[in-house]
Amino acid sequence: MSEEVKQIRKRRAMTTEAARRVKISGHEAEKESGIRKWLTYFILLVSAVVMIGWLIGTISSFLNGELSLKFILKSLTSILISALIFSFYLYGGWLVNYC
């Protein structure tokens, strides 16, 4: 190979590497934005309040003797969905890191 071809390949590799670094650092800066943190904490708060509310409702229905299978299934479904949302945002969105 000629010396010119080697230099061209070397420049192309450096340009590609620099573009990749800029793309990664921009994505990391987006993760650290203030509004993203604020919304994450807000979603954590809302999902925690929903879980606590459904737990209080379930216990209250049990103590009043009005507990039915329909209500139990509805409350378990709501608690499960809130728990999944809570865990997703609490652990930093692991799914986003793999996409």
Secondary structure by P-SEA (a helix, b strand, c coil): ccaaaaaaaaaaaaaaaaaaaaaaaaaaaaaacaaaaaaaaaaaaaaaaaaaaaaaaaaaaaaaccccaaaaaaaaaaaaaaaaaaaaaaacccccccc
